[in-house]
Amino acid sequence: MTDAPADLLAIARTIAVEAGELIARRRAEGVTVAASKSSPEDVVTFADRESEDFIRARLAELRHGDGFLGEESAGITPSSTGITWVVDPIDGTVNYLYNIPAYAVSIAAVQGDPDPERWTTLAGVVVNPVLGEVFTASLGGGAFLGERKLAVNADVPLASALVGTGFAYSAELRVKQGRFVTGLVEKVRDIRRAGSAALDLCSVAAGRLDAYAERGLNPWDHAAGALIAREAGAQVGGLDGGAEGLTLTFAAHPSLAAELAPLVWALHREAGLPL
């Protein structure tokens, strides 16, 4: 068993495509809400659980001893190999529920403690089964959409930047995020909110967005997408230059980041978002 990024990527890609086919079939059959999580708006479908169970089982077949951190799991399965798989079985569950074609399977292989502050992401895959798009990246190996190598948009001035963002399930936090967006929208070209953090990060990598900034992401939301954006040339991080994570996840070409990041951090504080 090898921990080479390219080998881990091959496994992640195969399983993510299979899981994408599974959730697409379940979506065609009709979606049933299994439960609410942090709030009534934060739903989980039976397909979320089935997809995660499928991914976990497939990884166990191919990678004995690896750890597992999934959105629907009760906790982290410890790793005896140093590798942990960070999985979002359906990123964009509300989109999935409403049949909006912006949801994805996200799988990343990370080395070290399963914490964005300490891990090194070795491979990442994000699959949108509706569009048949497969985004991939391995550490040092570049980022791709299918066979096409990706590169973030360069030389974009702040006023011309198209910026993606998202909102929390908590109504109290959404109000503060609304203040953040109000301060940002007058400084940039426009704002987009697609409803899937993984796909938003891939959109930065593919040049569909110039930048992305959102508070409240869990490790499974950004693990694969952050690597894909980085390998496409984006600067990815968090608040005040820290690692991406719950407080903030930010991605843009370094030249745009130099202008946009200080603005994002200032507006974050002005909006009263938790630090």
MARDODO-255046 format. One line per 10 residues: for each residue x negated, y negated, z of N, C-alpha, C. Coordinates in steps of 0.1 Angstrom, whole numbers, plus 5000, padded with zeros to 4 digits. Example, Ala and Ser with C-alpha at 12.3 -4.5 7.8 and 13.67 -1.06 7.14 Angstrom:
<pts>
4868/5057/5078/4877/5045/5078/4868/5033/5078; 4872/5022/5071/4863/5011/5071/4871/5000/5079
</pts>
This chain:
<pts>
4991/5012/5000/5000/5000/5000/4991/4988/5000; 4993/4979/4991/4985/4967/4989/4993/4954/4993; 4986/4944/4999/4992/4932/5002/4989/4921/4992; 4984/4925/4981/4981/4915/4970/4993/4907/4966; 4992/4894/4965/5004/4886/4962/5012/4891/4949; 5004/4895/4939/5011/4899/4927/5019/4912/4929; 5014/4921/4937/5021/4933/4940/5033/4931/4949; 5032/4922/4958/5044/4919/4966/5054/4912/4958; 5050/4903/4949/5059/4897/4940/5067/4906/4931; 5060/4917/4926/5067/4927/4918/5078/4933/4925
5075/4937/4938/5085/4943/4947/5097/4933/4949; 5094/4921/4953/5104/4911/4956/5113/4909/4944; 5107/4908/4932/5114/4905/4920/5124/4916/4917; 5119/4929/4917/5128/4940/4914/5140/4940/4924; 5137/4939/4937/5148/4940/4946/5158/4928/4945; 5152/4916/4943/5161/4904/4942/5170/4905/4930; 5165/4910/4919/5173/4912/4907/5184/4922/4910; 5181/4933/4916/5191/4943/4920/5201/4938/4929; 5197/4930/4939/5207/4924/4948/5215/4914/4941; 5209/4906/4932/5217/4897/4924/5228/4904/4916
5225/4915/4910/5235/4923/4903/5246/4927/4912; 5242/4931/4925/5252/4936/4934/5262/4925/4938; 5257/4913/4942/5266/4902/4946/5274/4897/4934; 5269/4898/4922/5277/4894/4911/5289/4903/4909; 5286/4916/4911/5298/4926/4910/5308/4923/4921; 5303/4921/4933/5313/4918/4944/5320/4905/4942; 5314/4895/4936/5321/4883/4933/5332/4885/4923; 5330/4893/4913/5340/4896/4903/5351/4904/4909; 5348/4912/4919/5359/4920/4925/5367/4912/4935; 5362/4901/4939/5370/4892/4949/5362/4891/4962
5362/4880/4968/5353/4877/4980/5362/4877/4992; 5358/4883/5003/5364/4883/5015/5355/4877/5026; 5360/4868/5034/5352/4862/5045/5352/4872/5056; 5340/4875/5061/5338/4884/5072/5339/4877/5085; 5333/4865/5086/5333/4858/5099/5328/4844/5097; 5330/4835/5107/5323/4822/5107/5312/4823/5117; 5302/4814/5115/5290/4815/5124/5289/4802/5132; 5281/4792/5128/5279/4781/5137/5292/4772/5138; 5301/4772/5128/5313/4764/5128/5323/4771/5118; 5335/4767/5118/5345/4773/5109/5341/4771/5094
5333/4761/5091/5329/4759/5077/5317/4768/5073; 5310/4773/5083/5298/4781/5081/5302/4796/5080; 5306/4800/5068/5311/4814/5067/5301/4824/5062; 5304/4836/5065/5296/4847/5060/5306/4857/5053; 5303/4862/5041/5312/4871/5034/5307/4885/5037; 5315/4895/5034/5311/4909/5034/5299/4911/5024; 5299/4904/5013/5289/4905/5003/5275/4901/5009; 5275/4890/5017/5263/4886/5024/5257/4897/5032; 5265/4904/5039/5260/4915/5048/5256/4927/5039; 5264/4930/5029/5260/4941/5021/5247/4939/5013
5246/4927/5008/5233/4923/5001/5221/4924/5010; 5222/4919/5023/5211/4920/5032/5208/4934/5035; 5218/4942/5038/5216/4956/5041/5209/4963/5030; 5213/4960/5018/5207/4966/5006/5192/4962/5004; 5189/4950/5006/5175/4945/5005/5167/4951/5016; 5172/4951/5028/5164/4957/5039/5161/4972/5036; 5171/4979/5031/5169/4994/5029/5159/4996/5017; 5160/4988/5007/5150/4989/4996/5136/4986/5000; 5135/4975/5008/5121/4972/5013/5116/4983/5022; 5124/4989/5030/5120/5000/5039/5115/5012/5031
5121/5014/5019/5116/5025/5010/5102/5023/5005; 5100/5010/5002/5087/5007/4994/5076/5001/5003; 5079/4996/5015/5070/4989/5023/5071/4993/5038; 5066/5004/5042/5067/5009/5055/5060/5000/5065; 5066/4996/5076/5059/4989/5086/5060/4974/5085; 5065/4969/5074/5066/4954/5073/5077/4949/5082; 5076/4936/5085/5086/4930/5093/5098/4925/5084; 5109/4921/5090/5120/4916/5083/5127/4905/5091; 5130/4894/5084/5137/4882/5089/5148/4878/5079; 5160/4881/5082/5171/4879/5073/5182/4870/5080
5189/4863/5071/5199/4853/5077/5210/4861/5085; 5214/4872/5081/5225/4879/5087/5220/4889/5098; 5207/4890/5100/5202/4899/5110/5203/4894/5124; 5203/4903/5134/5204/4898/5148/5191/4892/5152; 5180/4895/5146/5167/4889/5150/5156/4894/5140; 5143/4892/5144/5132/4896/5136/5128/4910/5139; 5127/4918/5128/5121/4931/5130/5106/4930/5129; 5098/4933/5140/5084/4931/5141/5076/4938/5129; 5065/4933/5126/5057/4938/5115/5044/4945/5121; 5041/4957/5116/5029/4963/5120/5018/4962/5109
5021/4955/5098/5012/4954/5087/5007/4939/5085; 5014/4930/5092/5010/4916/5090/5019/4909/5080; 5027/4917/5073/5036/4911/5063/5051/4911/5068; 5058/4900/5066/5072/4899/5069/5080/4895/5057; 5091/4901/5055/5100/4897/5044/5111/4887/5049; 5112/4875/5043/5121/4865/5048/5132/4864/5037; 5144/4867/5041/5155/4870/5031/5167/4862/5033; 5172/4856/5023/5186/4850/5023/5194/4858/5013; 5203/4867/5017/5210/4876/5008/5219/4868/4998; 5225/4857/5003/5232/4848/4994/5230/4834/4999
5221/4827/4992/5219/4812/4995/5230/4804/4987; 5238/4797/4995/5249/4790/4988/5262/4798/4989; 5265/4803/5002/5276/4812/5004/5289/4805/5001; 5291/4792/5004/5303/4785/5001/5305/4784/4986; 5294/4781/4979/5295/4782/4964/5300/4795/4959; 5295/4806/4965/5298/4819/4962/5313/4822/4965; 5318/4817/4976/5332/4818/4980/5341/4812/4970; 5337/4800/4965/5346/4793/4956/5342/4796/4941; 5333/4805/4939/5329/4809/4925/5323/4797/4918; 5316/4789/4925/5307/4778/4919/5294/4785/4915
5290/4784/4903/5278/4792/4898/5264/4786/4903; 5263/4784/4916/5251/4779/4921/5248/4786/4934; 5245/4799/4934/5242/4807/4945/5231/4816/4941; 5223/4821/4951/5211/4829/4947/5207/4839/4958; 5200/4849/4954/5193/4858/4963/5178/4852/4965; 5174/4851/4977/5160/4845/4980/5152/4855/4988; 5141/4859/4983/5132/4869/4990/5118/4863/4990; 5111/4863/5002/5097/4859/5002/5090/4868/5011; 5077/4871/5008/5068/4878/5016/5058/4869/5022; 5058/4869/5035/5049/4860/5043/5039/4868/5051
5027/4862/5053/5017/4868/5061/5015/4860/5074; 5014/4867/5085/5012/4860/5098/5025/4860/5105; 5026/4852/5116/5038/4850/5124/5049/4845/5115; 5061/4851/5116/5072/4847/5108/5078/4833/5112; 5070/4823/5111/5073/4809/5115/5067/4800/5104; 5075/4791/5098/5069/4783/5088/5057/4775/5092; 5056/4772/5105/5044/4764/5110/5031/4773/5110; 5033/4786/5109/5021/4795/5110/5019/4805/5099; 5029/4807/5091/5028/4817/5081/5021/4812/5068; 5017/4822/5060/5012/4819/5046/5022/4827/5037
5028/4820/5028/5037/4827/5019/5029/4832/5007; 5031/4845/5005/5023/4852/4995/5031/4853/4982; 5044/4855/4983/5052/4857/4971/5066/4853/4974; 5073/4848/4963/5087/4844/4965/5095/4845/4952; 5107/4849/4953/5116/4851/4942/5130/4845/4946; 5136/4838/4936/5149/4833/4938/5157/4836/4925; 5168/4843/4927/5175/4848/4915/5190/4842/4915; 5193/4835/4905/5207/4831/4903/5213/4841/4893; 5222/4850/4898/5227/4861/4889/5237/4856/4879; 5244/4844/4882/5254/4839/4873/5247/4834/4860
5236/4827/4861/5229/4822/4850/5218/4831/4845; 5216/4842/4852/5206/4851/4848/5192/4845/4849; 5190/4836/4859/5177/4829/4860/5169/4836/4872; 5156/4839/4869/5148/4845/4879/5135/4836/4881; 5134/4829/4892/5123/4821/4896/5113/4829/4904; 5101/4828/4901/5091/4836/4908/5078/4828/4910; 5071/4831/4921/5058/4825/4924/5050/4835/4932; 5037/4835/4931/5028/4842/4940/5017/4832/4943; 5011/4833/4955/5001/4824/4960/4989/4823/4950; 4987/4812/4945/4976/4810/4935/4979/4814/4921
4991/4820/4919/4994/4825/4906/5004/4817/4898; 5008/4805/4903/5017/4797/4895/5031/4801/4898; 5040/4792/4892/5055/4794/4894/5061/4796/4880; 5071/4804/4879/5077/4807/4866/5092/4808/4867; 5099/4805/4856/5113/4808/4853/5113/4818/4842; 5115/4830/4845/5113/4841/4835/5098/4841/4832; 5096/4840/4819/5082/4840/4814/5076/4825/4813; 5084/4815/4815/5080/4801/4813/5073/4796/4826; 5061/4791/4824/5054/4785/4836/5060/4772/4839; 5062/4769/4852/5068/4757/4856/5058/4746/4861
5062/4734/4859/5055/4722/4865/5064/4711/4868; 5062/4706/4880/5071/4695/4885/5069/4682/4876; 5079/4674/4876/5079/4661/4869/5068/4652/4875; 5060/4647/4866/5049/4638/4871/5052/4623/4866; 5045/4614/4873/5046/4600/4869/5060/4595/4869; 5068/4598/4880/5082/4594/4881/5081/4583/4892; 5085/4570/4888/5086/4560/4899/5098/4562/4908; 5097/4557/4920/5107/4559/4930/5121/4555/4924; 5122/4544/4917/5135/4539/4913/5141/4549/4902; 5133/4557/4896/5138/4566/4885/5139/4580/4890
5138/4583/4903/5138/4596/4908/5152/4602/4911; 5154/4614/4906/5167/4621/4908/5164/4630/4920; 5171/4629/4931/5167/4635/4944/5179/4644/4948; 5175/4657/4951/5185/4666/4956/5185/4666/4972; 5197/4669/4977/5198/4670/4992/5209/4679/4995; 5212/4681/5008/5223/4689/5013/5228/4684/5026; 5238/4691/5031/5245/4687/5043/5247/4698/5053; 5246/4696/5066/5248/4706/5076/5262/4710/5077; 5265/4721/5084/5279/4726/5087/5285/4718/5098; 5276/4712/5107/5281/4704/5118/5286/4691/5113
5299/4687/5116/5305/4674/5112/5297/4663/5117; 5292/4664/5130/5284/4653/5136/5271/4650/5128; 5264/4661/5124/5252/4659/5117/5255/4654/5102; 5266/4659/5097/5269/4654/5083/5271/4639/5083; 5277/4634/5093/5279/4619/5094/5266/4612/5093; 5256/4617/5101/5243/4611/5101/5236/4613/5088; 5237/4625/5082/5231/4627/5069/5238/4618/5058; 5250/4615/5060/5257/4605/5051/5250/4591/5052; 5246/4587/5064/5239/4575/5066/5226/4575/5059; 5219/4587/5060/5206/4589/5053/5208/4587/5038
5218/4594/5032/5220/4593/5018/5224/4579/5014; 5232/4572/5022/5235/4558/5019/5223/4549/5018; 5213/4551/5027/5201/4543/5026/5192/4547/5014; 5193/4560/5010/5184/4565/5000/5189/4562/4986; 5202/4562/4984/5208/4562/4970/5205/4548/4963; 5204/4538/4971/5201/4525/4964/5186/4523/4960; 5178/4533/4964/5163/4532/4961/5159/4541/4950; 5168/4550/4946/5164/4560/4936/5174/4560/4925; 5172/4569/4914/5181/4569/4903/5194/4574/4907; 5195/4585/4915/5207/4591/4919/5205/4603/4929
5215/4608/4934/5215/4619/4944/5223/4631/4938; 5218/4643/4940/5225/4655/4937/5226/4664/4949; 5238/4671/4950/5240/4680/4961/5246/4693/4955; 5238/4703/4953/5242/4715/4946/5248/4726/4955; 5243/4726/4968/5248/4736/4978/5240/4748/4980; 5228/4748/4974/5218/4759/4976/5204/4754/4977; 5198/4754/4989/5185/4749/4991/5175/4756/4983; 5176/4769/4982/5166/4777/4974/5166/4772/4959; 5178/4771/4954/5179/4766/4940/5175/4752/4938; 5177/4743/4948/5173/4729/4948/5157/4729/4947
5151/4737/4955/5136/4737/4955/5131/4742/4941; 5138/4752/4936/5134/4757/4923/5137/4747/4912; 5147/4738/4914/5150/4728/4904/5139/4717/4904; 5133/4715/4916/5121/4706/4916/5110/4712/4908; 5108/4725/4910/5097/4732/4903/5100/4732/4888; 5112/4732/4884/5116/4733/4869/5118/4719/4863; 5117/4709/4871/5119/4695/4865/5133/4691/4864; 5142/4699/4870/5156/4695/4870/5160/4685/4880; 5151/4684/4891/5152/4674/4901/5137/4668/4902; 5136/4655/4905/5123/4650/4908/5118/4652/4922
5128/4653/4931/5125/4655/4945/5136/4661/4952; 5133/4666/4964/5144/4672/4973/5140/4669/4987; 5151/4666/4995/5149/4664/5009/5162/4668/5017; 5160/4676/5027/5172/4680/5035/5168/4684/5049; 5176/4681/5059/5174/4685/5072/5183/4697/5075; 5178/4706/5084/5186/4717/5089/5184/4730/5083; 5173/4732/5075/5170/4744/5068/5164/4755/5077; 5169/4767/5077/5163/4778/5084/5152/4784/5075; 5143/4793/5081/5132/4798/5073/5137/4806/5061; 5148/4813/5061/5152/4820/5049/5157/4811/5038
5161/4799/5042/5166/4789/5032/5155/4785/5022; 5143/4783/5028/5133/4776/5020/5120/4785/5017; 5119/4797/5024/5106/4804/5023/5102/4806/5008; 5111/4812/5000/5107/4815/4986/5107/4802/4978; 5117/4794/4979/5118/4782/4971/5106/4772/4973; 5101/4771/4986/5090/4762/4989/5077/4767/4982; 5075/4780/4982/5063/4785/4974/5065/4782/4959; 5076/4784/4954/5078/4782/4940/5076/4767/4936; 5081/4758/4945/5079/4744/4942/5064/4741/4944; 5057/4746/4954/5043/4743/4955/5035/4748/4944
5037/4760/4939/5030/4766/4928/5032/4759/4915; 5043/4751/4915/5046/4743/4903/5040/4729/4904; 5033/4726/4915/5026/4714/4917/5032/4704/4926; 5043/4708/4934/5049/4699/4943/5042/4698/4956; 5043/4687/4963/5039/4685/4976/5051/4689/4985; 5050/4699/4993/5061/4704/5001/5058/4703/5016; 5067/4697/5024/5064/4696/5038/5076/4692/5046; 5073/4687/5058/5084/4683/5067/5082/4669/5072; 5087/4666/5084/5087/4653/5089/5072/4649/5093; 5069/4637/5089/5056/4631/5092/5044/4640/5088
5045/4647/5077/5034/4655/5072/5034/4669/5078; 5043/4673/5086/5043/4687/5092/5048/4697/5082; 5049/4709/5086/5054/4720/5078/5069/4718/5075; 5074/4723/5064/5088/4723/5061/5096/4731/5071; 5108/4727/5075/5115/4735/5084/5128/4728/5088; 5133/4731/5101/5146/4726/5105/5147/4711/5105; 5137/4704/5109/5138/4690/5110/5139/4683/5096; 5131/4688/5087/5131/4683/5073/5123/4692/5064; 5129/4694/5052/5122/4700/5041/5121/4690/5030; 5109/4688/5025/5107/4677/5015/5099/4683/5003
5102/4680/4991/5094/4685/4979/5094/4674/4968; 5083/4671/4963/5082/4662/4951/5067/4663/4946; 5065/4658/4934/5052/4656/4929/5044/4647/4938; 5031/4650/4940/5024/4641/4950/5024/4626/4947; 5025/4622/4935/5025/4608/4932/5038/4602/4937; 5049/4609/4934/5062/4604/4939/5063/4606/4954; 5058/4617/4960/5058/4619/4974/5052/4607/4982; 5042/4601/4976/5035/4590/4983/5044/4578/4985; 5054/4577/4976/5064/4566/4977/5076/4571/4985; 5081/4582/4982/5093/4587/4987/5093/4592/5001
5082/4599/5005/5081/4605/5018/5082/4595/5029; 5075/4584/5029/5077/4574/5040/5091/4569/5041; 5097/4567/5029/5111/4562/5029/5120/4572/5035; 5119/4585/5031/5127/4596/5037/5125/4597/5052; 5113/4596/5056/5110/4597/5071/5116/4585/5078; 5115/4573/5073/5121/4561/5079/5136/4562/5080; 5142/4566/5069/5157/4567/5068/5162/4578/5077; 5154/4589/5079/5157/4600/5087/5159/4594/5102; 5150/4586/5106/5150/4581/5119/5162/4571/5121; 5163/4562/5111/5173/4552/5111/5187/4558/5112
5189/4569/5106/5202/4576/5106/5205/4583/5119; 5195/4584/5128/5197/4590/5140/5197/4605/5140; 5191/4611/5129/5189/4625/5128/5180/4630/5138; 5182/4642/5144/5173/4647/5155/5159/4650/5150; 5149/4646/5158/5135/4648/5155/5130/4660/5161
</pts>
